[in-house]
Amino acid sequence: MRVAYLDCFSGMSGDMFLGALVDAGVSRELLEETVTVLGIGARLEISRVNRSGITATKVNVYAHGEKDLPREAGSGLSALGSGEHHGHGHHHEHDHDRGLNEIRGIIGKAAIGDRAKKMAIAIFEALGAAEAKIHDLPIEKVHFHEVGAMDAMVDIVCAAVGAEALGVDEFVCSPLNVGGGTVKCAHGTFPVPAPATLELLKDAPVYSSGLQVELVTPTGAAIVKTLAARFAAFPEMKVEKIGYGAGTRDFPRHANVVRLTVGEAQTALATKVSQETVTVLEANLDDLNPQVFGYVMDRLLEEGALDVFGVPVQMKKSRPGMVLTVMCRPEEAAKLTQLIFTETSTLGVRRRDEWRQTLAREWVTVETEWGEVRLKVASMNGTVTNYSPEYEDCRRIAEEHRVPLKRVMQAAMEHFRLPGSG
């Protein structure tokens, strides 16, 4: 099975997705012809750009001869049924609002494949449904400003045509970095993600790396919502193609791109291990009371850290110190970083994202002469590779029955029967 994986570590927008498609081998001529057959007076400009050291493909949409602007407040779309406009900030004499029925008609008449038409309409309807809910309107009452609608039609229809041309059986998406800060709309200032974006991202795993800018647009969210079959860590595959699609902005020390990886899923190996992205936080501490260090470790685990540990080190001026290391899910990183700053004396926290592979795990209960003990059992491809008794269960039994802890743990191990051992 051919799989396409979207790495949305810098968010997602329609033009970023188109750039990634072209970079991964979809014909630029195909996308240009798609824009032409739409017949709405738009065109594409496709170029190679550098984003913080990564070479990527940038796709710009020109509507009525004008380039689409950076998306400061969502996708450049606005539901005008509510009187809101937060798009490009200018109107033209030839502008008029477009409703979903008109947009469906334009897409339906375009000389593109039926499957691509259905996909494009489904993406636009997802976007319209989000806007309708935000503004408490029937979906057929949602209208989009001309410039925003043209830009979105190009992004969405080209996304549908390009996704079909990619020839994959499944799109899988990573957690989405939504960014931070605020966006300005007609009804006031809203925190990122913008209201329509957040509505579209229901049930999707999201987080913020702390970058104070909007990284996921409503159009990008609608594309992901419609195309992605599931959200997961990088799937095991034989990689065939890699594409990088650039966003409009160029951030220092942050590659503003979306990465598209295409390959053949290795189904025979897929059950070996599971993979996920984890965030590692580190801080050097040389002036913290050791009692506080233990307290901080407990607090971090209570607040959702996957693992916490300390390593003794010799620091500058020969001072003994500790390196505090915290492993957590990306969406928990900001909260745990704040806890480290609040509870310790550090002035800085380092952060990096890494891949973690884990074996399948389950709890099994065994009966000993003193009571029940849980064992954590790890397996790979259905074969048990490791098992160990739960410390807290064994400690409780040892204290209650006044027997050595090691004897309880040994008994629990002896009572566990490996699958297939009779």
Buried (B, 14 or more C-beta within 10 A) or exposed (E): EBBBBBBBBBBBBBBBBBBBBBBBBBEBEBBBBBBBEBEBEBEBEBEEBEBBEBEBBBBBBBBEEEEBBEBBBBBBBBBBBBEBBBBBEEEEEEBEBBBBEBBBEBBEEBEBEEEBBEBBBBBBBBBBBBBBBBBEBEBEBBBBBBBBBBBBBBBBBBBBBBBBBBEBEBBBBBBBBBBBBBBEBEEEEBEBBBBBBBBBBEEBBBBBBEBEBBBBBBBBBBBBBBBBEEBBBBBBBEEEBBBBBBBBBEBEEBBBBBBBBBBBBBEEEBEBBBBBBBBBBBBBBBEBEEEEBEEBBEBBBEBEBBEBEBEEEEBEEEEEBBBBBBBBBBBBBBEBBEBBBEBBEBEEBEBEBEEBEEBBEEEBEBEBEBEEBBBEBBBEEEEBEEBEBBEEBBEBBBEEEEBEEEBBBBBBBEBBEEEEEE
